[in-house]
Amino acid sequence: MRLLIYFITIFTTFYSTGQNLTGPQLLTKSIEYHDPKGNWNSFNGVLFVTMETPGNSNRDSEIRIDLPKEYFYVKAIRDTIITEYTLDKDICTIGFNGNTDLSEAILKEHNLSCDRARLYKNYYTYLYGLPMKLKDPGTIVYEKVEQKKFKGRDYLVLKVSYDETVGKDVWFFYFDPETYAMEVYQFFKGNPAKEGKNTGEYILLTEEVVVNGIKMPKNRAWYYNKDDKYLGTDKLRQ
């Protein structure tokens, strides 16, 4: 009987928590967990990330982000290939195997461009800046918080979309109902209930690394929504 009462209490607490929180309130609580001192907006630090993908050798990246100075740098090493991208405000620099004076042929052969530099900047600052980045202009945080099970665990789920000038994907962020830690996120290309249901990916977050006072996911494992196919894992190293 005591066990039954315990589970009823847990369920009731979980259900009522989701009912009482709005989307913006849930986001605020998660930011308080991940960035309790509000350090993200002044972030100036270095991340070391190893990407593991099936059938490929690892890619090791050194990422330097200085948000106040609008500076971004990434150096990636895979096998014998070393690429470097620097964005210092509007100034873009590309390096390949230690050389920055690159021919058009080299740029084309290795898909090197300033557009790609900006893509890496947006990718790394968005993913490692979550959930704080959900406060950015153009982000639409839905009011309703849902309770869902995902991979056997209970979560509070926040739905997010973006102004057309920012992006067209629909995102769902899954938070621990007790700590408000972000543990999963998922995106779809379009409406997940209609044309977008077999698109996009979900990302499982495990363990944490504290960088500049911010709790960041140590491991980020990527899977397709449509068939759960494993794509790879980003591992944050200290």
C-alpha positions as CSV (number, residue, x, y, z in Angstrom):
1,M,0.0,0.0,0.0
2,R,2.8,2.4,0.9
3,L,4.4,1.7,-2.5
4,L,1.2,2.5,-4.3
5,I,0.8,5.8,-2.4
6,Y,4.3,6.7,-3.3
7,F,3.8,6.2,-7.0
8,I,0.5,8.1,-6.9
9,T,2.2,11.0,-5.1
10,I,5.0,11.1,-7.7
11,F,2.5,11.0,-10.6
12,T,0.4,13.8,-9.0
13,T,3.4,16.0,-8.3
14,F,4.6,15.5,-11.9
15,Y,1.2,16.2,-13.4
16,S,0.5,19.3,-11.3
17,T,4.0,20.7,-11.9
18,G,3.4,20.7,-15.7
19,Q,-0.1,22.1,-15.3
20,N,1.1,25.0,-13.1
21,L,4.1,26.1,-15.2
22,T,3.9,28.1,-18.4
23,G,6.4,27.7,-21.2
24,P,8.3,30.9,-20.3
25,Q,8.3,29.9,-16.6
26,L,9.7,26.4,-17.4
27,L,12.4,28.0,-19.5
28,T,13.4,30.4,-16.7
29,K,13.7,27.5,-14.2
30,S,15.9,25.6,-16.6
31,I,18.1,28.6,-17.2
32,E,18.4,29.0,-13.4
33,Y,19.6,25.4,-13.2
34,H,22.1,25.5,-16.1
35,D,23.4,29.1,-15.8
36,P,22.6,30.1,-12.2
37,K,24.9,33.2,-12.2
38,G,23.8,34.4,-15.7
39,N,27.2,33.9,-17.2
40,W,26.2,33.0,-20.8
41,N,25.8,36.5,-22.2
42,S,29.4,37.3,-21.2
43,F,30.8,33.9,-22.1
44,N,34.4,33.9,-23.0
45,G,35.9,30.4,-23.0
46,V,37.3,27.4,-24.8
47,L,35.5,24.1,-25.6
48,F,37.2,20.9,-26.7
49,V,34.8,18.6,-28.5
50,T,35.3,15.1,-30.1
51,M,32.8,14.0,-32.7
52,E,32.3,10.3,-33.1
53,T,30.4,9.0,-36.1
54,P,29.9,5.4,-37.3
55,G,32.3,4.4,-40.0
56,N,34.5,7.6,-39.7
57,S,37.5,8.5,-37.7
58,N,37.0,11.0,-34.9
59,R,37.0,14.7,-35.4
60,D,38.6,16.7,-32.6
61,S,37.7,20.4,-32.4
62,E,39.0,23.3,-30.3
63,I,36.3,26.0,-30.1
64,R,36.9,29.5,-28.8
65,I,33.9,31.7,-28.2
66,D,34.0,35.3,-26.9
67,L,30.5,36.7,-27.1
68,P,31.2,40.3,-25.9
69,K,33.9,40.7,-28.5
70,E,31.9,38.8,-31.2
71,Y,34.8,36.5,-31.7
72,F,34.6,32.8,-32.8
73,Y,37.3,30.3,-33.7
74,V,37.2,26.6,-34.5
75,K,40.1,24.3,-35.3
76,A,39.1,20.8,-36.4
77,I,41.4,17.9,-36.9
78,R,40.4,14.6,-38.6
79,D,43.2,12.3,-39.8
80,T,45.7,14.5,-41.6
81,I,43.3,17.3,-42.3
82,I,43.3,20.5,-40.2
83,T,40.7,23.2,-40.9
84,E,40.5,26.6,-39.0
85,Y,37.8,29.2,-39.2
86,T,37.9,32.6,-37.5
87,L,35.2,35.2,-37.3
88,D,36.3,38.4,-35.7
89,K,33.2,40.5,-35.9
90,D,32.8,40.8,-39.7
91,I,36.3,39.6,-40.6
92,C,36.5,36.0,-41.7
93,T,39.7,33.9,-42.0
94,I,40.0,30.4,-43.3
95,G,42.9,28.1,-42.6
96,F,43.8,24.7,-44.1
97,N,46.7,22.6,-42.9
98,G,48.3,25.7,-41.4
99,N,47.9,27.8,-44.6
100,T,45.6,30.8,-44.9
101,D,46.5,31.8,-48.5
102,L,44.3,29.3,-50.2
103,S,43.5,28.9,-53.9
104,E,39.9,28.6,-55.2
105,A,40.6,25.0,-56.0
106,I,41.5,24.1,-52.4
107,L,38.5,26.0,-51.1
108,K,36.2,24.2,-53.5
109,E,37.7,20.7,-53.0
110,H,37.4,20.9,-49.2
111,N,34.1,22.9,-49.0
112,L,35.7,25.8,-47.2
113,S,33.9,29.1,-47.1
114,C,32.9,32.0,-44.8
115,D,29.3,30.8,-45.0
116,R,30.5,27.5,-43.5
117,A,32.4,29.5,-40.8
118,R,29.1,31.2,-39.9
119,L,27.3,27.9,-39.9
120,Y,29.8,26.5,-37.3
121,K,29.5,29.6,-35.2
122,N,25.7,29.4,-35.1
123,Y,25.8,25.6,-34.5
124,Y,28.2,25.7,-31.6
125,T,26.9,28.8,-29.9
126,Y,23.3,27.6,-30.2
127,L,23.8,24.1,-28.9
128,Y,26.2,24.9,-26.1
129,G,24.3,28.0,-25.2
130,L,21.0,26.1,-24.6
131,P,18.6,26.7,-22.9
132,M,19.8,30.3,-22.6
133,K,19.7,30.8,-26.4
134,L,15.9,30.3,-26.2
135,K,15.7,33.9,-25.0
136,D,17.1,35.2,-28.3
137,P,15.0,37.5,-30.5
138,G,12.9,35.6,-33.0
139,T,12.3,32.6,-30.7
140,I,8.7,31.7,-30.1
141,V,8.2,29.9,-26.8
142,Y,4.8,28.3,-26.5
143,E,2.8,28.8,-23.3
144,K,1.6,25.2,-22.9
145,V,3.9,22.8,-21.1
146,E,3.2,19.1,-21.8
147,Q,4.1,16.0,-19.8
148,K,5.5,13.2,-21.9
149,K,7.4,10.0,-21.6
150,F,10.5,9.6,-23.8
151,K,12.7,6.6,-23.7
152,G,10.9,5.5,-20.5
153,R,11.5,8.7,-18.6
154,D,9.0,11.4,-17.6
155,Y,9.6,14.9,-18.8
156,L,8.2,18.4,-18.9
157,V,8.2,19.4,-22.6
158,L,8.6,22.9,-24.1
159,K,7.7,23.6,-27.7
160,V,9.6,26.3,-29.6
161,S,9.4,27.6,-33.1
162,Y,11.0,30.6,-34.8
163,D,10.2,33.7,-36.9
164,E,10.6,32.9,-40.6
165,T,13.7,35.1,-40.7
166,V,15.3,32.9,-38.1
167,G,14.3,29.3,-39.0
168,K,11.5,27.0,-40.0
169,D,12.2,24.0,-37.7
170,V,9.9,23.1,-34.8
171,W,11.8,22.2,-31.6
172,F,10.8,20.3,-28.4
173,F,12.9,20.5,-25.3
174,Y,12.6,17.9,-22.6
175,F,13.3,18.8,-19.0
176,D,13.7,16.8,-15.8
177,P,10.5,17.6,-13.8
178,E,12.4,17.9,-10.5
179,T,15.6,19.7,-11.4
180,Y,14.6,21.3,-14.7
181,A,17.8,20.0,-16.3
182,M,17.5,19.8,-20.1
183,E,18.0,16.2,-21.0
184,V,16.7,15.8,-24.6
185,Y,15.9,18.0,-27.5
186,Q,14.2,17.2,-30.8
187,F,13.5,19.1,-34.0
188,F,11.2,18.5,-37.0
189,K,11.2,20.1,-40.5
190,G,7.7,21.5,-40.4
191,N,4.6,20.4,-38.4
192,P,5.6,17.1,-36.6
193,A,1.9,16.0,-36.6
194,K,1.7,16.3,-40.4
195,E,4.3,16.6,-43.1
196,G,7.3,16.9,-40.7
197,K,6.7,13.7,-38.6
198,N,9.4,11.7,-40.4
199,T,11.9,14.5,-40.5
200,G,14.5,15.8,-38.1
201,E,16.4,14.3,-35.3
202,Y,16.4,13.9,-31.5
203,I,19.4,14.4,-29.3
204,L,20.0,12.7,-26.0
205,L,22.1,14.5,-23.4
206,T,24.0,12.7,-20.7
207,E,26.4,13.8,-17.9
208,E,27.4,17.4,-17.5
209,V,30.6,19.5,-17.6
210,V,30.7,22.9,-15.9
211,V,32.3,25.6,-18.1
212,N,32.6,29.1,-16.8
213,G,29.9,28.3,-14.2
214,I,27.5,26.9,-16.9
215,K,26.3,23.3,-16.8
216,M,26.7,22.0,-20.3
217,P,26.0,18.5,-21.6
218,K,29.1,16.3,-21.7
219,N,27.7,13.8,-24.3
220,R,25.3,14.7,-27.1
221,A,24.0,11.7,-29.1
222,W,22.1,12.2,-32.3
223,Y,19.4,10.0,-33.8
224,Y,16.9,10.2,-36.7
225,N,13.3,10.7,-35.6
226,K,11.9,8.4,-38.3
227,D,13.8,5.2,-37.5
228,D,16.0,5.9,-34.4
229,K,19.1,5.5,-36.5
230,Y,22.2,6.5,-34.6
231,L,24.1,9.3,-36.3
232,G,26.9,10.1,-33.9
233,T,28.0,11.7,-30.6
234,D,29.6,15.0,-29.6
235,K,31.7,14.6,-26.5
236,L,32.8,17.7,-24.5
237,R,36.2,17.3,-23.0
238,Q,37.7,19.3,-20.1
